[in-house]
Each structure stands twice: as C-alpha cells, then as structure tokens.
Amino acid sequence: MESNNYSTRPKGAKPTLVKDDSFFTKKRFGFIFREEKKIKEAYHEVTKHEDLLSPGNSACLGCHAELALRTTLRILGPNTILAIPPGCMGGIGVVGFQGGSGTKIPVFFPLLDNTAAMLAGIKRQYQREGRDVHVVAFAGDGGTADAGFQSLSGAAERGENIIYICYDNEAYMNTGVQRSGTTPKWSWTQTTPVGERSQGKSQKGKDMPMIMAAHNIPYVATANPSFLPDYIEKLKKAMQVKNGMSYIHLYSGCPTGWKFPTEKTIEVGKLAVETNLYPLWECVEGKFRMTYEVKRRTPIEEYTRSMQKYAHLTSEEIKHLQHSVDQNYKRLKDLCRIT
C-alpha cells in the first residue's frame, strides 16, 4: 500500500525539550513548549504533502530560499502554475537537476522584467476556461524591486488574481553579489565595496512590502523561513484571495553573499525578526496586523555581528542603524493601531 507520509524525520526522533525534564518545566519555559508545538504542527502540515521540488538541485548549502520554495510548493499543491525569473531559484526550480525540470508542476522561465505580466495572461486564460488554478511567481529582489517592478505594479493596479512571492536575499546573488534596490544601507556587495572611498551601499533599500501595500491590493505580508508556521498560514491566506493580487515578501538569508556559516541560516533569520529589523506583519484589505510580537528586542549589533557583510560597521554606524530600525518599527506599530 502506497504511503502518503512524505516526512523525512527519523523514526524515534524526539524534541530537544521534553516536558518531564526537571529543569525545563512548562511553567518556567512555557513559551518554548508553545513555540515547539507550533513548529511540530507546521512540520506535520508540510510533510503530509508531496515534495514537488527536485531532491537534487544547485542551491548553495544553507539556502533560505530553497527551504522556502520547497515549503511553498508543498502548501500550494499540484494545482499550481509556477514562474521563476532568472535568479538563484531559477536554476533549481526550472532547470532542476541534470538538465531535467526542477518541479513536478508546470514551471517556466519568464524574462527578468515581465514575470507578473506573463502570469496575469496565464491566469486570465484559465479563468476563461472556468478553471481555478494557483498562478504563482517566485522571484528574487532584482526581478521584483528593479527590473520587474513595472509589470508587478501594473498587475497589482489592475487587480490581477495572482500570488507573487519575492524571496529577498538583498542583492543579485546569482551573478556574483551585486547591489539591488532592496540591498540595505552599509551592506557590502561586489558593486558597493568597502575601502577608502566606500563603506558599503550608501543608499537605503526599497521597502517593497510597504510599496505593495500602497497599491491597495487585498493581501500583503512579510514572511521568514525561520518562522515556518507563520509563513504557512500566510500562504494559505494568499491562496484564498480571489479579488486581486496577493504579495508575500520573504526574507531570504544568503550564506554565500552575506558571508555567514551555512549552518547558521535559521539562527540568522530568527535574529532578523527578534531585532525588529524584519518584523512579521500582514495587511488584509488595508488593515495592518503584527503576526509575531517580539517580547524583548535584541540589539541590532547581534545581527550585524553574525555576518561579514556588516563587519566594517563602526559603533556610530551601528547606532544609526539601530535608530533606523526603531523608527521603522514604530511606524509599523502606528499603522497597526490606526487601520
């Protein structure tokens, strides 16, 4: 009998913490057990669906985006048309392994600048046929905030019923770590070097989630693969939208371009949220809501110390960065309160 359990968890595996431990009691560390329960539920949710991405691919070790793409396809399911423009995930999602298709669903390479436009046409054709199919983009920050922004903005304004997911690794990683429109201020890249005349990128990055929220589309959210339960719930909400575009902006840690150990990807992603640098929120029909509340903010210096792309920052620059993070977070909280 064929099994529908797609889990890769070894038999007999146990959680790190157990409730009968004399020190790790539920009363003392209840928040850990609650978080563990959410992760366990998310794990079961994901693994009961077939993995639709090639088991072998060319993603770098520790790639946040590869984890996100694999999870995304499990939740979206086989009733999906996928577009991945040129970028890191294009190689693994379209070309796949040894020249074969990277997915078990229809997938194609649009150009870097027309992803949303092509998906809009595909979705409309299926609507004419009376078929409800998930039409989804999984695009990098270059193909979203830079080259692809015109078609994305147009599709959002027209109310095209597509799901657009941007995995933001904050640079053009696939071609050698060049700056993009979302590269944060002071970041090292190959085109924003650190030296006598330059201290990394001198401009702030685009706030794409807020830009898309300003288009008044039905659903906008930020997500992070280090917080899979939150991301899964947001994918489900995006799938339910029928009156316009859903946009999810996905934090995507990059060990290769940001220069941190490959085994630290999940930890770095958690730091991004716990420092309030990358808060998790959603905007449903114009109403903002936090989906994860940080109880005790971690100083931004812990995040910058976790990777080499910020190794050149001075104490004064870190102070300015902390001020910017605090200001942005306050603005977000104000929006949650007034909408």
Phi, psi and omega in degrees: 000131182288133180270142176258012178269109184262017181291146175250012181289129178299143178298137178086359180296140182238155177295160180298318180253140177237148189288343180267006176293135185294334180264313183278069180279158180296325180293318184282321185233043181301325181296328178291316180296322178295318179294320179297321179297318178298317180295319180296318179296320178295321179300313179295323179298316182290313189282353175278353177252149181293142175284116184263006179253145180307135179291335176247131180205179187258016180294148177293154175301137178077017184289119178295320184294325179295318175299318181294317181296317180298317178293318181303314183290326176298319182284317180295322178083181187289344180276056189220139169251126187244135174240129177231108180289170179310136182158188183304312185283344176299319181297321184269333184271329182258305181284319176076226188241127178056040173083355179272171178298142183277350182226166177264010176237165177299128181218146181211163178263104168282179171284167182296334188250006184228021184303309183295323180294317179295318179294324178300317179295319179296315181298318180295324178294318177295325178295321177299326180277356180076024181250132179263100183240140175285119179248115197229138171255139172233093192237149177283177182291327178295316180284355181250302186277339183248266187300325185264006188293323183300312181289328177295313180297319179296317180295322178295314181296325180281348180079031180295134185272073178233161174255123181242118179246124177254116173269113190258101174259016166066025175182171173276084187287325185296336182249013173115023174069063172257152182300148173234181180293340180260359177301126183290159177301142178075001179291139169282133165219175179295333180256001170230069187289170177249124182187205182293326185256356184212139176240050183086193182294134184266350181252155173286153177280157177293140175267080187299320178301319179291324177298318180288326176297328179291347176280356179060038175277162187297326186216126174226139179208154167257152181210168184207124181299344175286349178235068187299319179304319179296316181295319181298317179297323180289324174299317180298319179294318179299323180293336182275347182287129180236357186246027178155197184274147168248133181233124177240125178258117192252116173299133184222094179297138185234099180302324183291311184275330181268343176066069169222160183301140185299332182280358183259009185302311181295319180296316178297319178298321177294321178299322180302322179279316184292340176271356185071010174294321182229075181292151180261120183211170174217154177234109183252113181052042176088357180256122182273144178209134173286136178254352175211119182261125177279121183283321180221107185298135174272137179301143183298337180298329178295326177288312183296329179287345185280354183214155184279342183292346175248012187296339184274353186296138175275167178298326179291320178292322177296322177298316178296320179296317178299319179297318180296317178299315181296320179295314180297320180293319178298319178299317179297315179297324176297318178296321178296327183283323188265347182262000000 
